Amino acid sequence: MSLRVVFMGTPDFSVPTLTEIVGAGHEVAAVYSQPPRPAGRGMSERKSPVQVAAEQFGLPVLTPKSLKVEGEQALFAGHGADVAVVVAYGLILPKPVLDAPRDGCLNLHASLLPRWRGAAPIQRAIMEGDAETGVAVMRMEEGLDTGPVCMEERVAIGPETTAGELHDRLAVLGGGLMIRALAALSRGSLDCRPQPDAGMTYARKIEKAETRIDWSQPASRVHDHIRGLSPFPGAWFEMGGERIKVLRAQRMAGETGAAPGTLLDSEGNVACGAGVVRLVDVQRTGRQQMSYAQFARGARLEAGIVLR
């Protein structure tokens, strides 16, 4: 049975779920997304990926700056939705909005709750070296990602997996998972269970200050830091006053007595606090991604220099 749905989302991660909902034949009463923002070199206003996709489907799009005002809440309630589906929307939903749909609000979250509640679950899982993560559908309540979990799908995190690769995989899996949740909801069989207290961690937003590579950390930590921030915002080191992003690296076997950050050879091996990391793909400011070999030729790097 099809449901009358309000969809709420903003970035690329949300688009596969919207696409699945439309493809499954559910009636989308409205799509909510964050307002267009200045972007690009010309700083012209750019619509969110969800708004672009929704308009291609011919769906009505609303972009309020807040849902805390009574007028917006009344408009939301007026959609007469059976359920709201929320995927990385980015705005707080006050209680009148949470309570408006007949069957409440379902959220798709990119972790196995209660691990990595919060804004950056994909990046934090990789940065902490987790071997597994997933996507979860939960019923929303006023707390941050605290609602009961209805369904989840587990995914292994490979030792070389980047945040970008994991993001794309979870986005697709999440779309399918939400469709299964909506089907169960329409049958009255969606079973949602409270999250356990044990194992809760918080995935705080990635701050600019933490993106710089700390070579004094063990190679495993440096490697996870790099892949957890690739491709965006990118982990970086400084050379000649320029920030060089490292988009892909490898953890290498062996130890060295060199100072952390020392470039050991022409292959891009760098000494860490313990162990070695090899730089594979990098990006100079304003340039395209390139191999370390290409970068080293242009920058004329020599073994023994210290990457600050």
C-alpha positions in Angstrom: 0.0 0.0 0.0 1.4 3.4 -0.9 1.8 6.1 1.7 1.5 9.8 1.7 5.1 11.0 2.5 6.9 14.2 3.3 10.5 13.8 2.4 13.2 15.9 4.2 16.8 15.9 3.1 19.6 18.0 1.7 22.9 16.4 0.5 23.8 13.8 -2.1 23.5 11.1 0.6 19.7 11.7 0.7 19.0 11.5 -3.0 18.9 7.6 -3.4 16.2 7.4 -0.7 14.1 10.0 -2.4 14.5 8.2 -5.7 13.5 4.9 -4.2 10.4 6.4 -2.6 9.3 7.9 -5.9 10.0 4.6 -7.7 8.1 2.6 -5.2 4.9 4.6 -6.0 4.5 6.4 -2.7 2.8 9.8 -2.9 5.3 12.5 -2.1 3.2 15.4 -0.7 6.2 17.7 -0.4 10.0 17.7 -0.2 11.8 19.8 2.4 15.5 20.8 1.9 17.8 23.5 3.2 17.8 26.8 1.3 20.1 27.4 -1.7 23.5 28.5 -0.6 26.3 30.6 -2.2 28.8 28.2 -3.8 31.6 28.0 -6.4 34.0 30.7 -7.6 31.2 33.1 -8.5 29.4 32.4 -5.1 26.1 32.1 -6.9 23.2 30.5 -5.1 23.2 26.7 -5.6 20.3 24.4 -4.9 20.8 21.4 -2.8 21.1 18.0 -4.5 17.8 17.0 -3.0 16.1 20.1 -4.4 17.5 19.4 -7.8 16.4 15.8 -7.8 12.9 16.7 -6.4 12.3 19.3 -9.1 13.4 16.8 -11.8 10.6 14.5 -10.4 8.2 17.4 -10.5 7.7 17.4 -6.8 6.9 20.6 -4.7 10.0 21.8 -2.8 10.0 23.9 0.4 13.2 25.4 1.8 12.4 27.1 5.1 15.3 28.5 7.1 13.7 27.1 10.3 10.7 25.0 11.4 10.4 26.6 14.8 7.9 29.2 13.7 4.2 28.4 14.0 3.4 29.3 10.4 5.9 26.7 9.1 4.6 24.1 11.5 1.0 24.7 10.4 2.1 24.4 6.8 3.9 21.1 7.5 0.9 19.7 9.3 -1.3 20.7 6.4 0.4 18.2 4.1 -1.6 15.5 5.8 1.3 13.0 5.6 1.2 9.4 6.8 4.9 9.6 7.6 7.9 11.9 7.2 11.1 10.4 5.9 14.2 12.3 7.1 17.7 11.7 5.6 20.5 14.2 6.5 18.1 17.2 6.4 20.2 19.3 8.7 17.5 21.3 10.6 16.1 20.5 14.0 12.6 19.2 13.9 10.5 20.6 16.8 7.9 18.5 18.6 4.9 19.9 16.6 6.6 18.7 13.4 7.6 15.3 14.8 4.0 14.8 15.9 2.3 16.0 12.7 2.5 12.9 10.5 0.0 10.1 11.4 2.8 7.6 11.8 5.5 10.0 12.9 8.9 10.6 11.4 11.4 7.9 10.2 15.1 8.9 10.0 17.8 7.1 8.0 21.1 7.3 9.9 24.5 6.2 8.6 25.7 4.1 11.6 24.7 1.1 13.8 23.1 3.0 16.6 23.8 3.8 19.3 27.4 4.0 18.0 28.1 7.3 16.2 25.0 9.3 16.9 25.5 12.8 15.5 26.7 14.7 12.4 29.6 12.8 11.0 29.1 9.0 11.6 30.8 7.9 8.3 34.0 9.8 8.9 34.2 9.0 12.6 33.8 5.3 12.0 36.7 5.2 9.7 38.9 7.6 11.7 38.5 5.3 14.7 39.4 2.2 12.7 36.0 0.5 13.0 35.7 -2.7 11.0 32.0 -2.5 10.6 29.2 0.1 10.3 25.9 0.3 8.6 22.6 2.2 8.1 19.7 2.3 10.5 16.0 3.4 10.2 14.8 4.8 13.5 11.7 6.5 14.8 12.6 10.1 15.5 12.1 11.8 18.9 13.3 15.0 20.4 16.7 13.7 21.4 19.6 13.6 18.9 19.5 10.2 17.2 18.1 8.6 20.3 14.9 7.1 18.9 14.0 3.4 18.7 15.7 1.5 15.8 13.3 -0.3 13.4 15.7 -1.8 10.8 19.4 -1.9 10.1 21.8 -3.1 7.5 25.4 -4.0 8.4 28.5 -3.2 6.2 32.1 -4.2 6.6 34.7 -1.4 6.4 37.7 -2.6 4.4 41.2 -1.6 5.6 41.6 0.8 2.6 38.0 2.1 2.4 37.6 5.9 2.3 34.8 8.0 3.6 33.7 8.8 0.1 33.5 5.2 -0.9 31.6 4.2 2.3 29.3 7.2 1.9 28.2 6.1 -1.6 27.6 2.5 -0.6 25.6 3.4 2.5 23.5 5.9 0.5 22.3 3.2 -1.9 21.8 0.6 0.9 19.9 3.2 2.9 17.5 3.9 0.1 16.5 0.2 -0.1 16.3 -0.2 3.7 13.9 2.8 3.9 11.6 1.2 1.3 11.5 -2.0 3.3 10.7 0.0 6.4 7.9 1.9 4.6 6.4 -1.4 3.3 6.4 -2.8 6.9 4.8 0.5 8.2 2.0 0.3 5.6 1.3 -3.3 6.8 1.4 -2.2 10.5 4.3 -4.5 11.2 7.2 -2.1 11.6 8.9 -3.2 14.9 11.0 -0.5 16.5 13.1 -1.3 19.6 14.8 1.2 22.1 18.5 1.7 21.6 20.7 0.0 24.3 22.6 2.3 26.7 25.8 0.5 26.1 28.1 1.4 23.2 26.9 4.9 22.6 29.4 7.2 20.9 29.0 10.7 19.5 30.1 11.6 16.0 30.8 15.3 16.4 31.1 17.5 13.3 34.5 17.5 11.6 36.3 20.7 12.6 38.9 22.4 10.3 41.5 22.3 13.1 41.5 18.5 13.2 42.0 17.9 9.5 45.8 18.6 9.6 47.8 15.4 9.7 49.7 14.7 12.9 52.7 12.6 11.9 53.5 12.0 15.5 50.6 9.6 15.7 51.1 5.8 15.0 50.9 4.9 11.3 47.6 3.2 11.8 46.0 6.3 13.2 47.5 8.5 10.5 46.2 6.1 7.8 42.7 6.0 9.3 42.7 9.8 9.6 43.6 10.3 6.0 41.0 7.8 4.6 38.3 9.0 7.0 38.6 12.5 5.6 38.9 11.6 1.9 37.8 13.1 -0.3 36.2 15.9 1.8 37.3 17.9 3.6 40.7 16.1 3.1 43.5 15.5 5.5 46.5 17.7 4.8 50.1 18.7 5.5 51.9 22.0 4.7 54.7 22.4 2.3 56.2 25.8 1.4 53.1 27.5 2.8 50.7 25.4 0.6 48.3 22.9 2.0 48.6 19.5 0.3 45.7 17.2 0.7 46.3 13.5 1.0 43.4 11.6 -0.5 44.8 8.1 -0.4 47.6 6.4 1.5 48.8 3.0 2.5 50.1 1.8 5.9 53.5 0.2 5.4 55.3 -2.5 7.4 58.5 -1.6 9.2 59.9 1.0 11.6 62.2 3.9 11.2 64.3 6.0 13.5 63.5 9.2 11.6 61.6 12.1 13.0 57.8 12.0 12.4 56.9 13.6 9.1 60.2 12.9 7.5 60.0 11.9 3.8 62.0 8.7 3.7 62.4 8.1 -0.1 61.2 8.8 -3.6 58.2 6.4 -3.2 56.4 8.8 -0.8 57.0 6.9 2.4 56.7 9.1 5.5 57.8 8.4 9.0 55.1 8.5 11.7 55.3 8.3 15.5 55.4 4.6 15.0 55.6 3.0 11.6 55.4 4.3 8.1 52.6 5.6 5.8 53.0 5.8 2.0 51.4 8.7 0.2 49.5 7.4 -2.9 47.2 10.2 -4.2 47.4 13.9 -3.3 45.8 17.2 -4.3 47.5 20.6 -4.4 45.4 23.7 -3.8 43.3 24.5 -6.8 44.5 21.4 -8.7 43.1 18.0 -9.6 43.9 14.9 -7.7 47.2 13.3 -8.8 49.4 10.4 -8.0 52.2 11.1 -5.5 54.8 10.4 -8.2 53.3 13.2 -10.3 53.3 15.5 -7.4 56.9 14.7 -6.4 58.2 15.4 -9.9 56.5 18.8 -10.0 57.5 19.7 -6.4 61.1 18.3 -6.7 60.9 16.6 -3.4 63.9 15.0 -1.9 64.2 12.4 0.9 65.0 13.8 4.3 62.7 16.8 4.2 60.1 17.1 6.9 56.4 17.5 5.9 55.0 19.9 8.5 
